[in-house]
Amino acid sequence: MDVHSQPSALLRDRERQNDLVACGTVDVLRFTGRDLTLPGASRPGRMVTAVRRHLARARDSSRSTMTLTS
């Protein structure tokens, strides 16, 4: 609970996230404050890698969809 002041706030965020993902047009990558600030860890590098991989998959997917519908 790095950001959420109460457990109910965390639950509301999860519900909103699930609603967005369920609509099929939003993907969510989750990171914590520690992923950026933990001393001696390569977590920021892992976050960048995860985002780049996700964006590459999204681009490839959209190209495939465009090819199929064109």
Contacts in CASP RR format, 6 or more apart in sequence:
PFRMAT RR
TARGET T0000
AUTHOR 0000-0000-0000
METHOD contacts of the structure
MODEL  1
MDVHSQPSALLRDRERQNDLVACGTVDVLRFTGRDLTLPGASRPGRMVTA
VRRHLARARDSSRSTMTLTS
1 7 0 8 1.000
1 10 0 8 1.000
2 32 0 8 1.000
2 33 0 8 1.000
2 34 0 8 1.000
4 10 0 8 1.000
4 13 0 8 1.000
17 28 0 8 1.000
20 26 0 8 1.000
20 28 0 8 1.000
21 27 0 8 1.000
21 28 0 8 1.000
27 54 0 8 1.000
27 58 0 8 1.000
29 50 0 8 1.000
29 51 0 8 1.000
29 54 0 8 1.000
31 47 0 8 1.000
34 43 0 8 1.000
35 43 0 8 1.000
35 44 0 8 1.000
35 46 0 8 1.000
35 47 0 8 1.000
36 43 0 8 1.000
36 44 0 8 1.000
36 47 0 8 1.000
END
